[in-house]
Amino acid sequence: MVLGIWAGASSAQSDFTIRTSSGQRLFAEPQYWLNMTQDQRLPIRERRLDAQTGITAWAPPPSKRSGLTPWIGMGFEVNNTGGISDSVFTITPGFRYRYDTRRLSFAAEYAVEAALHLERSNLSRALQGHGGFARLAYALDERSHLTFHNIFSDTRNVRDAPLLGPLSNGIRLTSNTFVAGYSFSASRRSKLDITWTNSANLVGTPVRPNIHENTLAGRYQYALSQTTGIATALSAGWVNMGFGNSASRLSADVTYTRDFGPHLAASGTIGVLHTSASGGSTIPRLGATLIHANRFARYELAASRDIIAIPGLRDLARSDEITGKALMRLKPGLILDMSLGYQRLGLYDAAATKTSVVSASGKLSYALRRDVWIWAQLEVSRENTGATSQNNNRLIIGFSRNLSD
């Protein structure tokens, strides 16, 4: 086996690949049906539907590698957030576009979601939200390339926020994240990534803060052998949380990764986190990931610690999180995606507020044919803050369709 760099994709663990007699696979990413076959050879019915922040309908996989693919989705949602119920019918037209050359790759997606809230008549709520992304990658030479990525959403569907409690029902959340990156591969065994991230979360009410973040980060990966790798990362950020409240956020860590073959991989992270919030605090950074896969399933267990900003709150929070995920192909065209998570948040505020979140979700999708999918999604969560708690439940059924081949 020979280690090499695959510029066309990246795994959660590494950007290296392992070449075998039967082809190549990503280092520390076990093989299963989605990555055992190249995109153009994998039947479109066997690919996953994609979620977009703030959009109810799931986008179908694009029908072609290059060019424009319009699509449409419809959904019926029943939700209960903090005791307030709502039933919503949504229709979502969107499109995907991709263009590739030997040195340049460009991809974009945009969708608009119109909604009819059955339990209340308010024309101002007709536009539930809209959003999209654009990504440009350019190879300067064989060893280095630039990437630019922007994600935007403006929506009343705030279910993707870490906490729903601070976001009152019907509030509008506008989010934008821009990432500029530079990558350099000094050899087949090493790779350097430098990124700058600018993000904003704007809450549509004057009593909640608007959050702006800027972060500069660097990551160096080195393959110790065909089966082990190490990565070091440094980042420095500044967060403005409105109302005269701002803080710095610094981190440094080392990650060790072991590839146990085509079915199992593991990694562990140790480091330090620091923030100037609440007079300053330094905590250890710990994390671990275990991934197992067989031909038709992928399982992942991950634990992490970070310092994050939460839309709707004016203080940073320490986040300790553990998640379990399962992705399974039950039969041709039938895919089940499940997750279970626990997150404990400690705010850097005067009261040192503690909040815990338990969540579970499941999505089942089925390809009726190569351009039509039906799907159902269930999400449940419970947020506990001191003596108060909030339950959030959501059930959606719908279909998505590509409008061109």
ZAKEMI-474570 format. One record per residue (C-alpha): chain; z, x, y; residue number from 1. Coordinates in pm, whole numbers, plus 50000, padded with zeros to 5 digits. Last residue first. Example, Ala and Ser with C-alpha at 12.3 -4.5 7.8 and 13.67 -1.06 7.14 Angstrom:
2
cadena	zz	xx	yy	num
A	50714	51367	49894	2;
A	50780	51230	49550	1;
This chain:
405
cadena	zz	xx	yy	num
A	48394	46831	51443	405;
A	48490	46593	51719	404;
A	48752	46332	51801	403;
A	49044	46486	51611	402;
A	49293	46217	51516	401;
A	49668	46164	51531	400;
A	49881	45885	51385	399;
A	50224	45745	51452	398;
A	50581	45680	51345	397;
A	50880	45784	51548	396;
A	51256	45757	51487	395;
A	51515	45898	51728	394;
A	51893	45918	51726	393;
A	52135	46075	51974	392;
A	52512	46046	51938	391;
A	52744	46150	52220	390;
A	53099	46275	52208	389;
A	53400	46296	52437	388;
A	53747	46438	52373	387;
A	53639	46798	52421	386;
A	53262	46812	52433	385;
A	53097	46694	52111	384;
A	52720	46642	52083	383;
A	52579	46463	51777	382;
A	52220	46481	51663	381;
A	51961	46281	51470	380;
A	51584	46321	51454	379;
A	51340	46132	51230	378;
A	50962	46184	51234	377;
A	50679	45995	51068	376;
A	50316	46099	51035	375;
A	49960	45976	50984	374;
A	49669	46219	51007	373;
A	49294	46169	51067	372;
A	49016	46432	51099	371;
A	48987	46587	50750	370;
A	49088	46269	50572	369;
A	49407	46065	50527	368;
A	49601	46382	50612	367;
A	49971	46315	50558	366;
A	50266	46413	50773	365;
A	50641	46399	50709	364;
A	50882	46520	50975	363;
A	51256	46571	50930	362;
A	51532	46647	51173	361;
A	51899	46735	51173	360;
A	52142	46822	51450	359;
A	52505	46918	51502	358;
A	52592	47020	51858	357;
A	52921	47170	51973	356;
A	53046	47193	52331	355;
A	53317	47411	52483	354;
A	53401	47410	52854	353;
A	53547	47733	52993	352;
A	53721	47522	53263	351;
A	53607	47741	53554	350;
A	53257	47771	53415	349;
A	53092	48024	53182	348;
A	53009	47750	52934	347;
A	53078	47796	52563	346;
A	52814	47642	52338	345;
A	52841	47602	51961	344;
A	52521	47520	51774	343;
A	52478	47376	51424	342;
A	52138	47314	51270	341;
A	51942	47140	50998	340;
A	51563	47147	50977	339;
A	51288	46974	50781	338;
A	50905	46985	50765	337;
A	50732	46790	50486	336;
A	50355	46825	50437	335;
A	50115	46595	50245	334;
A	49745	46698	50264	333;
A	49726	46810	49901	332;
A	50071	46752	49747	331;
A	50431	46825	49848	330;
A	50346	47112	50083	329;
A	50690	47220	50201	328;
A	50848	47366	50514	327;
A	51224	47412	50505	326;
A	51452	47522	50787	325;
A	51819	47614	50817	324;
A	51981	47689	51149	323;
A	52291	47870	51273	322;
A	52375	47898	51641	321;
A	52624	48069	51867	320;
A	52533	48014	52234	319;
A	52726	48152	52530	318;
A	52650	47937	52831	317;
A	52525	47991	53184	316;
A	52651	47757	53455	315;
A	52487	47498	53683	314;
A	52400	47249	53410	313;
A	52104	47006	53400	312;
A	51872	47231	53200	311;
A	52079	47481	52999	310;
A	52071	47856	53069	309;
A	52133	48089	52776	308;
A	52353	48376	52657	307;
A	52271	48463	52296	306;
A	52406	48466	51941	305;
A	52199	48411	51628	304;
A	52208	48288	51269	303;
A	51899	48215	51059	302;
A	51817	48058	50722	301;
A	51449	48013	50639	300;
A	51267	47840	50354	299;
A	50889	47836	50294	298;
A	50719	47616	50035	297;
A	50390	47575	49845	296;
A	50320	47921	49698	295;
A	50676	48044	49707	294;
A	50882	48149	50004	293;
A	51217	48294	50100	292;
A	51328	48402	50446	291;
A	51674	48530	50547	290;
A	51756	48599	50911	289;
A	52062	48756	51073	288;
A	52214	48783	51418	287;
A	52496	48940	51613	286;
A	52534	49023	51982	285;
A	52877	49148	52082	284;
A	53028	49011	52405	283;
A	53054	49136	52762	282;
A	53173	48905	53041	281;
A	53163	48918	53419	280;
A	53349	48742	53699	279;
A	53251	48393	53587	278;
A	52884	48488	53537	277;
A	52797	48859	53558	276;
A	52654	48848	53207	275;
A	52655	49099	52922	274;
A	52528	49090	52564	273;
A	52566	49371	52308	272;
A	52393	49466	51985	271;
A	52359	49396	51614	270;
A	52068	49233	51435	269;
A	52005	49180	51063	268;
A	51682	49113	50875	267;
A	51576	48967	50541	266;
A	51254	48914	50345	265;
A	51163	48742	50017	264;
A	50854	48612	49833	263;
A	50571	48867	49878	262;
A	50799	49168	49833	261;
A	51153	49259	49932	260;
A	51065	49336	50297	259;
A	51372	49469	50475	258;
A	51433	49444	50850	257;
A	51684	49624	51072	256;
A	51728	49494	51427	255;
A	51889	49689	51712	254;
A	52023	49531	52030	253;
A	52058	49555	52406	252;
A	52114	49260	52639	251;
A	52163	49187	53007	250;
A	52203	48858	53200	249;
A	52259	48839	53574	248;
A	52409	48541	53753	247;
A	52337	48276	54015	246;
A	52523	47983	54176	245;
A	52452	47885	54536	244;
A	52398	47518	54447	243;
A	52113	47622	54221	242;
A	52111	47784	53878	241;
A	51945	48113	53971	240;
A	51916	48338	53664	239;
A	51843	48711	53674	238;
A	51734	48902	53367	237;
A	51751	49239	53196	236;
A	51627	49304	52844	235;
A	51643	49585	52589	234;
A	51519	49580	52230	233;
A	51525	49820	51936	232;
A	51331	49755	51616	231;
A	51367	49895	51264	230;
A	51148	49859	50958	229;
A	51177	49871	50581	228;
A	50938	49801	50290	227;
A	50643	50037	50338	226;
A	50870	50288	50507	225;
A	51060	50344	50831	224;
A	50817	50120	51019	223;
A	50901	50147	51389	222;
A	50922	49872	51647	221;
A	51002	49915	52017	220;
A	51090	49617	52234	219;
A	51107	49592	52614	218;
A	51221	49307	52836	217;
A	51206	49200	53201	216;
A	51349	48855	53271	215;
A	51318	48617	53566	214;
A	51483	48274	53560	213;
A	51485	47967	53787	212;
A	51706	47664	53722	211;
A	51709	47344	53930	210;
A	52057	47197	53949	209;
A	52160	46833	53895	208;
A	52284	46599	54167	207;
A	51949	46597	54351	206;
A	51765	46433	54058	205;
A	51431	46515	53897	204;
A	51543	46828	53712	203;
A	51333	47142	53761	202;
A	51337	47403	53485	201;
A	51165	47724	53596	200;
A	51052	48032	53406	199;
A	50929	48383	53482	198;
A	50898	48625	53191	197;
A	50798	48992	53205	196;
A	50712	49162	52879	195;
A	50690	49516	52738	194;
A	50598	49570	52373	193;
A	50588	49909	52197	192;
A	50452	49960	51845	191;
A	50509	50219	51574	190;
A	50401	50286	51214	189;
A	50024	50272	51239	188;
A	50049	50492	51547	187;
A	50121	50477	51920	186;
A	50055	50103	51922	185;
A	50082	49978	52278	184;
A	50153	49623	52389	183;
A	50164	49481	52743	182;
A	50291	49136	52826	181;
A	50288	48870	53097	180;
A	50483	48549	53028	179;
A	50483	48236	53244	178;
A	50716	47945	53173	177;
A	50702	47606	53347	176;
A	50931	47307	53309	175;
A	50950	46972	53488	174;
A	51220	46734	53367	173;
A	51220	46368	53472	172;
A	51533	46159	53415	171;
A	51490	45835	53220	170;
A	51831	45848	53051	169;
A	52063	46099	53216	168;
A	52023	46469	53141	167;
A	52363	46641	53120	166;
A	52433	46482	52778	165;
A	52097	46571	52625	164;
A	52188	46932	52548	163;
A	51957	47211	52422	162;
A	51654	47029	52578	161;
A	51374	46935	52336	160;
A	51455	46562	52357	159;
A	51367	46555	52726	158;
A	51092	46290	52707	157;
A	51072	46200	53076	156;
A	50803	46464	53118	155;
A	50638	46739	53318	154;
A	50536	47026	53091	153;
A	50386	47371	53140	152;
A	50340	47679	52919	151;
A	50172	47996	53049	150;
A	50072	48303	52847	149;
A	49918	48632	52958	148;
A	49856	48910	52709	147;
A	49741	49269	52757	146;
A	49627	49509	52485	145;
A	49676	49861	52359	144;
A	49579	50072	52059	143;
A	49211	49998	51990	142;
A	49130	49973	52360	141;
A	49218	49748	52654	140;
A	49226	49449	52420	139;
A	49257	49127	52617	138;
A	49470	48826	52531	137;
A	49469	48504	52735	136;
A	49690	48204	52660	135;
A	49696	47863	52827	134;
A	49946	47585	52769	133;
A	49982	47213	52812	132;
A	50174	46928	52961	131;
A	50186	46563	53051	130;
A	50454	46298	53073	129;
A	50563	45941	53021	128;
A	50308	45805	53266	127;
A	50377	45431	53255	126;
A	50735	45486	53372	125;
A	50661	45399	53733	124;
A	50532	45065	53609	123;
A	50883	44957	53513	122;
A	50915	44671	53267	121;
A	51209	44730	53034	120;
A	51271	44684	52661	119;
A	50914	44749	52547	118;
A	50870	45078	52728	117;
A	50493	45128	52739	116;
A	50404	45495	52753	115;
A	50113	45712	52861	114;
A	50112	46074	52742	113;
A	49871	46333	52880	112;
A	49771	46640	52679	111;
A	49642	46990	52753	110;
A	49559	47290	52534	109;
A	49422	47635	52603	108;
A	49311	47942	52407	107;
A	49145	48265	52518	106;
A	49075	48578	52313	105;
A	48896	48885	52449	104;
A	48808	49217	52287	103;
A	48572	49126	52000	102;
A	48506	48781	52143	101;
A	48698	48458	52110	100;
A	48704	48124	52292	99;
A	48936	47836	52214	98;
A	48982	47491	52364	97;
A	49218	47212	52267	96;
A	49217	46858	52401	95;
A	49446	46567	52467	94;
A	49480	46190	52466	93;
A	49829	46056	52401	92;
A	49915	45688	52353	91;
A	50280	45586	52342	90;
A	50473	45274	52242	89;
A	50841	45296	52333	88;
A	51156	45123	52217	87;
A	51477	45207	52403	86;
A	51847	45214	52332	85;
A	52129	45347	52549	84;
A	52441	45440	52346	83;
A	52430	45812	52429	82;
A	52061	45833	52344	81;
A	51922	45570	52109	80;
A	51556	45590	52015	79;
A	51278	45381	51864	78;
A	50934	45534	51896	77;
A	50587	45400	51821	76;
A	50312	45659	51830	75;
A	49947	45715	51910	74;
A	49751	46039	51914	73;
A	49411	46145	52044	72;
A	49206	46460	52007	71;
A	48939	46660	52187	70;
A	48829	46991	52025	69;
A	48640	47230	52254	68;
A	48489	47561	52145	67;
A	48585	47829	51894	66;
A	48769	47809	51561	65;
A	48678	47452	51480	64;
A	48855	47130	51382	63;
A	49170	47210	51578	62;
A	49491	47121	51392	61;
A	49623	46777	51485	60;
A	49856	46741	51786	59;
A	50181	46559	51717	58;
A	50247	46257	51937	57;
A	50570	46239	52138	56;
A	50490	46495	52407	55;
A	50777	46661	52598	54;
A	50719	47006	52453	53;
A	50414	47012	52226	52;
A	50442	46973	51850	51;
A	50174	47098	51612	50;
A	50034	46942	51293	49;
A	50031	47180	51001	48;
A	49727	47284	50799	47;
A	49625	47166	50451	46;
A	49384	46894	50570	45;
A	49197	47160	50773	44;
A	49101	47337	50452	43;
A	49210	47703	50459	42;
A	48903	47927	50468	41;
A	48868	47947	50846	40;
A	49238	48005	50898	39;
A	49265	48293	50647	38;
A	49439	48208	50321	37;
A	49782	48313	50197	36;
A	49934	48235	50538	35;
A	49962	47856	50518	34;
A	50000	47835	50138	33;
A	50297	48069	50113	32;
A	50346	48444	50145	31;
A	50669	48603	50262	30;
A	50679	48736	50620	29;
A	50862	49068	50632	28;
A	50540	49266	50694	27;
A	50247	49031	50738	26;
A	50007	49014	50447	25;
A	49693	49196	50345	24;
A	49425	49166	50079	23;
A	49443	49143	49698	22;
A	49486	49516	49636	21;
A	49757	49523	49900	20;
A	49771	49589	50271	19;
A	50108	49545	50439	18;
A	50097	49428	50798	17;
A	50298	49519	51105	16;
A	50373	49279	51393	15;
A	50734	49228	51287	14;
A	51011	48981	51205	13;
A	50909	48647	51349	12;
A	50552	48719	51257	11;
A	50268	48826	51481	10;
A	49899	48749	51487	9;
A	49557	48891	51576	8;
A	49666	49243	51655	7;
A	49735	49332	51290	6;
A	49878	49683	51283	5;
A	49882	49889	50964	4;
A	50099	49994	50673	3;
A	49926	50109	50357	2;
A	50000	50000	50000	1;
